[in-house]
Each structure stands twice: as structure tokens, then as C-alpha cells.
Amino acid sequence: MPTLYLAEGIPYTAVMILSLIFYKVEGLSNTDIALYTGWFYLPWLIKPLWSPVVEMLRTSKFWIVTCQILLGAALGSVGLALPFDNWLTYTIILFWLAAFLSATHDIAADGFYIEALDDKQQAAWVGMRSTFYKIAMMLCQGALVILAGILEKKYNVQLAWTITFAILGVLMALFGVYHIFMLPKTAKAEAATASPNAPTNLSGVFESFWQQLKAFCLKDNILIILGLLLLYRLGEAQLSKMAIPFLMDSPDNGGLGFDTDTIGTISGTFGLIAMSVGGILGGIVIARNGLKYWLIPMIMCLNLPDIMYAILSATECSSWLAVAATVCIEQFGYGFGFAAYSVFMLRISKGEYSTSHYAISTAFMAAGMMLPGMVSGWLQSIMGYTMFFVWVTVCALPSLLIAVKAKKTKYLTDEH
């Protein structure tokens, strides 16, 4: 099971973070980077549309193994596309294919978790699942980026990233082969637990999904729900696309001029550790005092550290220690603040269609990340880094205003 969540976290991080660093190294503008990589969220946005099909056709193990092997081929081919004149088009297609496969793998991995483990085992493994997902992020965003940076200095950018993506592709393919033999066979969850009225064909599946979507849209205070889902991460969605380009851009372009391996060390290692600590602490304090108590403070913790990037930009401070502190504080705030968002999605998903409504909630979360992220590079090119980071911090205001309304709804007032 631990290897399953390593294999789940690596492709997501490769598509969302590694691609961003790769395109920055290759010299793309921030506008293009944000636009192209923003589109990679689309498979997670529309994931609820095909998740019923994945669950109905073949077993979870089949989809896991198939996706892992195909992910190995797709990610490994990114490096092979670099010598071609149309390398940008080819790599975008390959990353988008990897995003689709990664989203499908998420569906299958979640299904396997439910099929293979009983309730007690699921509770016992939830912490391990999260831990190995974070390790996967550190491996991809940290170790592989550091390796790419070292190889850039020893050889050249093209060869460095060809080797990096080759390693990534081989690793994912090996996970697929390993899981052919090591993942246990499970009966499909539907066969064991489905009611006699469960849909058995595609028409029935989509009719059922439509009923679940309609039930979601008819929830009490649905506009407040959608507002918070879409706007909670408004600032972070933009910062996540421009923070690394800012650290890597040359001082002539307003950046700090850090090299690739330094980015892997600061952002991909120390930053992720800080994020994990923040997430753990966020869960603890919500369990102690409740979501209603912590919702607004956590939104502020998520957004206020962003102003530190504006200070770095305005002062042109390139101190390694200052930058590492900024990244760690911002990532800690992200992990701490995201805990409230996660619990809110669980609260609004309670009821008859809890699983599907949670999936719909994550789709709106993806939309809230995708759309602001796509325009963030364009905004930065107009504003410059300093004013862009000020703008990102100000973007906390819409979510704070909606949170005031959300605190009065039953989703927060019914807690102990």
C-alpha cells in the first residue's frame, strides 16, 4: 500500500510542479507557463464525469497498473521530445495525457483503498497514506529537481531534463510492474456492497450521477458553498504558479536568480516539510476547537504570508536564509489553512451521496485553482512581481467575506 501512494503523488507533482520548473528553465514566459500548466488541472475538474465509468469497468487494480505503466511512457517521453522543433507542443500533449492518467489513477487508488480495507484498516492507514503521498512530492519536487539542477551544470539543460524525465518514466513503469504482483486482488466494491437498485450500465451510471449533481446543487446555502469552494484558494492559486518563476527569474526581470537545484532544496524539501507540519497542526486545532472557530484565522494564515514575497521582491533580497524562511512560512500557512478547506468539503458532503458530493466538491476546488492560475502569469507581466504579490495577498478578502456568511450556515453551526 505505501508504494501505491508514492505512485499516486509522483505524477501529480510532476504535472503540476515539475512542469512549471521545466518550462521556466526552458525559457518560456510567465504568461505562457501559467496558461499552459493551468490547463493541466482540467482532468481533475472533470474527474467526477468519468469516475463512475472507471468504477464500473474492470477492477481498481487493473486501472492502477495500466495507468502507472502508461504514466511511465508519457512522462519518460517528455524528455525524448526535446530535440524536436515542436517540442513545446509535444510536451504539452504529453503532460496533459499524464494529467488525465494521474486523475484516473486517483479514482482507482481511492477505489482500491475502499475495496481492499475494512473500516478499521482504513482508519489505521489514513495517516500512512498521507505520509507517503508527501514523500512522493518531496521525491519529485525535491530530489528530482535537485538532480536536474546538478545535471544542468554538468552537461546542458536539454540532456539534464531528458535524464530526469527518463528516471521519472522508468520509476512509474516499475511501480506498475511491481503492483501487478504485489497488490492483492479484490472483489469489486459494487459486488459486495451495492444495493439491488445500483446502476449496471453506462446510461444508468450517468443518470445516477445527474441525480447526485442535482442533489448537490439543491443543498442549503449552495451559493455560499460554491463561493467558498471557488474563492478560498484564489490567492494561493495565483501564487502557486508564480512563486517559483519569481525565485528563478533573473534579477533583470525582477526575480531572485536562484538555480534549479536550489529551488529543489528550498521549495521541494524544506517547503514541503513545513507544509506537512502545518497540515498536521491544522487538523489538531480543528479537532479541538471546531471549524467555526478556526475558519477565518486559517484563511488569514493561508494568505497573509504571501506578502513576504512582495517584501523580497521590493527589497531585491536574495539571501538564501531569507528566501528559505519565506517559503517555509508561506508553505506552513498553506498547510495550516488548507486544513479548514478540507474539513469544510467533508462537512458539505455529508448525507445520502457523501462520496460523490465530495468528488464534486474537489472538482470545484480544481476550478478554483485552474482559472485564477491560468491568468496569473499575464497579471504578473502587467503588474510586476512586487505588486502582483500584493494583489495575491489582497485576494484573501473575497474568501474572508464569504467565510463570515459560511459561519452562520448549518455546516459550521452543527458542530460540537
N, C-alpha and C positions, 0 to 999 in steps of 0.2 A: 504493500500500500504506500509506503513513503515514496517509492520511485514513481508511482502514478502521479503524485502531486508535484514532484520535481518536473516530470514531463508535462504537467499542466501549466506550471508557472513559466517555464523557459520560453515557449513560443509566444505567449502573450507579451512578455517583456521584450523579446526580440522584435516583435511587430511594433510595439508602442514606444519603446525607448531606444533600443539598439538602432532601429531605422533612422531615428531622429539624429543620433550622433553620427551615423554613417553618412547621411546626406549633408550634414554640416561639414564634415571632413572633405566631402567631395565638392564643396564649394557652392551648393545651392543657396539661394537667398532665403531669408527667414519667411518671407511671404509664401514661397513655393513649399518650403519644408512643412509649415503649419497646414497648408491646404492639402498637400498630398497625404501626410501622415494622419491628418484629421479624418480623412475618408476611411482609414483603416478601422475606425470604430463601427462602421456600418454593420458588419456581421453580428456584432453584439447587440446592436439596436434592434435588428430584425430577428434575432435568435428565437424569440417565442413563436415565430411563424412556422419554423421547421422543426422545432424541438419535439412536437408530437409525432412527426414522421420518423425521426431518429429513434424515438422510444418504441414505435410500433414495428419498424423494420429491423430485423436481425437483433443480435444481443448487444448489450453495452460493451462487452469485451471485444466484439467484432469491430465496433466503431472506434474504440480506443486504439487498438492495434493498427487498424487501417489508417486512422488519422495521424498517428505517430510516424509511421513509415512514409506517408505522403508529405508530412511536415518536414521530415529529413530531406526528402528530394527537393521540396520547394525552397527551403532555407539554404540548403547547400548550393542550389543553382544560382542564388543571388550573386555569389562571388564569380561564378562562371560567366555571368552576363556582362561583367565589367569591361572586357576588351571590345565589345561591340559598340558601334556608333550610337545605336538606340538603347544604350544600357539603362537610361533612366526609365524609359517606357517598360522595358523588360523587368526591371527590379520592382517597379510599382505593381505590375501584374503579379509578380511572384509574392510580394509582401501581402497583397490583397488576398491571394489564394491561401497563403499561410494564415491570414486573419480568419478567413472562412473555416478553414480546417481547425484552427485553435478554438473558435467558438463552438464548433460541432463537438470537438473533444471535451470541452467543458460540460456540454449536455450529457455526453456518455459517461464521463467521470462522476458526475453527480448521481446519475442513474445507477452506476455500479456501486457507489457508496451506500445507496439505499438498499439495493438488491443483496449485496454481499454481507451486510452487517445488520444485526438486530439493534433495537433502540439503545440498549445498554452499551453495545460496542460502538455505536455511532457517537454517543456522548464521550466515550473514552478516547476516541480517535480524533475528535474535532480539533483539539489543540495541536496534535501531531500533524494533522492536515495543514493547518495554517502555518506551522513552523517550516515544513518542507517546501511550501509554496514560497515563503520568504527566502529560504535558502536558494531556491531556483532563481529568484530575482537577483540575489547577490551574485550568483554564479554568472548570470547573463549580463547584468548591468555593471557588475564589478569586475570579476576575474577576466571575462572575455574582452571587455573594453580595455582593461589594463594590458592584456596580451596584444590587442590590436595596436595600442599606442607604442608598445615596445617594438613590435614588428615594423611599424611605420618608420621608426628611427633607424632600424637595422637594414631594411630593404626599401620599399616605397609604399605609398598609400594603396595602390591597386592590389599588389601582392599581399600586403598585410590583411586587407579585408577579404580577399579571396580565401586565404588560410583560415581566417576567423570564421567565416560562414561555412567553410568546409568542415571545420571542427563541430560547429553547431549542427550541421546536417547529419554528420556521422553519429553524433550523440543522440539525436532524436530517433534515427533509424535503429540504433542499438537498443534504445528503450522499447521500441516496437517489437523487435525480435525477442528481447528479454521477457516482455509481457505475454507473448504467445505462450510461453511455457510456465510463467510464474503466477499470472493472475488466475485465480480459481474460476471454474465455470459456475455460473449462477443461473437459476431459473429466472425467466423474465418476471419482473415485479408484477406485471399485469396478471400473469397466470396465477400467482399466489394470492393477490390481494384485491384484484379488480372486482367491482360489483357486476352482477349479471347484465346491467344496462350500459357497461363501458363500451365505447365505440370500437368497432373491429375493422373499419375500412377508412380510407382517406376522407371520404365525404363526411362520415360520422365524426372523425377527428377534428376537422375544420369547423363543423357545426358546433361541436363541443367547445372549441376554442373561442368561437364567436360569442357563445353564451357566457363564457368566463370573462371575456373582454367587456361585454355589456354590463355584467355584474360589477366589474371594477369601476367602470365609468359612472355607475349609479351609486357609488359609495357616498356616504355623507361627507360634506365639505370637500368634494372632489377637486374643486378649483384650488383650494389651499394645498391639497395633497400634490397636485401637479405642479403648482408653483414652487413648492419646496423641493420636489424631486428635480425640477429643471434648473432651479436657480441656486440651490445650496452650494454647488461647486462652480459657480460662474467665474469667480476669480481664479480658483485653482485650475480650472480647465484651460485658461489662457496662460497662466504661469507655467504649467507643466510643459507647454510647447516652447516657451521662450527662455526658461531659466538656463538650460544647458547651452543653447546658442549664445546667450549672453556671456557665460563663462568661457566659451571657446572663441568667440569673435575677437578680432584684433582690436587693440586699443584705438586704432584709427577709425574703426567702425563703432566705437562706444563700448566694446567688450573688454574682457579682462585678459584674454590671450592665453588661457590655460591649454595645455596639450591633452591629447586623448587619454593617456594613462593616468594623468592627474584627475581627470573627470571620473574615471572608473574608481579611483581611490576615494575621492571626496563624496561624490553623489551616489555611486553604486555600492559603496561599502559602509562608510560612516553614516551617510544619509539614511540608508535603509535600516540600519540598526536603530537609529533614533526614531524612525517611523514605527518600527515594531514596538519599541518601548512605549511610545505614545499611544499606540493602539491598545496595548495591554492595560495601561493605566486608565485609558478612557472607558474600557469595559468594566473595570473595577469600580470606578466612581459612579457610573450609571447604575450599576447593580446596588450600590449603597444608597444613593440619594434620588435616583429616578431620572428619567429622560426629561421630564418637565423642568426640573431644577437645572440641568446641565445644557439644554439645547442652545440657548443664546450664548453662554460662555464658550461652548465648543465651536460655534460659528465664528466667534471672535478669535479663538485660538487657531482656527483654520486659516484665517485671512490676515490678521494683524502682522504676523511675522513677514508677510510679503514686502512690507515697507523697508525691510532691511536690504532687499535687493536694490531698491531705489537709492538708499544711502551709499551702497557700494558703487553704484553707477555714478552718482553725483560727485563722490569724492575720488573716483577712479582708484579705489583701494584694491590692490591685487595681492594683499597679504594672504598667504596660504592659510594661516590660522583664522583670520577674519572671515575668509570665504567658507572655510570648513565649518566655522561656528554658525554662520548664516544658514548654510544648507542644513545643518543638523537641527537648528532651532525651527526652521521652516518645516522640515520633514517630521519632527516631533509634533508640531502643531497640526500638521496634516493627519498624522495617525491618530492623535487625540481627538481632533474634530470630526474625523470620519466615523468614529465610533457612534456618535449620535445619529448620523445619517443611516448607518447600518441598522441600528435598533429601530429607527423610525420606519424603515422599509418593512421590517418584521412586524411592527405594530399594525400598519395599514393592511398587511397581507393576511391577518388572522381572519378565519371564517371558513366557509364551505370550500373555497378554491384557493387555499393558502399557498400551495406550491406554484400554481400558475400565476396567481396575483403577485407573488414575489418575483417571478420571472418578468412579468410586465413592468414591475417597479424598476428592475435592473435595466430594462430597455429604455425607460425614460431617463434613468441615470446616464446611460450611454449617450442619449440625445443631448443631455445637458453638458456632456463633455465634448461631444463631437462638434456641434455647431459653433460654440464660442472658440474652441481650439482652432477651427479652420480659418477664422478671420484674425486670430491673434497676431500672426506674422505681418499681415497687412497693417493692423493697428500699430504695431511696434515700428514699422517702417515710416509711418506718418509722425508718431509721437516722439520717437527716440526711446532709448531704454529707460531713462530716468522717469519720464512722465508716464511711460507705459506701466511701470511697476507701481506708480502712484495710482493710476487708473485701476489696476488689478486689485489693489487694496480697497479702493472705494467700491468695487463691485460686491463687497460684503453687504452693502446697505439693502439691496432688494431681498436677500435671504433673511436678514435680520427683521425686516418689516413683516415678511410672511411668517416668520417664526413666532412673532408676537400673536398673530392670529392662530397659528397652529397650536399654541399652548392652551387655547380655550376649547379645542376640539376634544372629542371623547378618546382619541388615540393617545392623548397625553394625560387627560384628567382621570382616566380609569385606573391608573397605576397606583400601587401602594404608597 
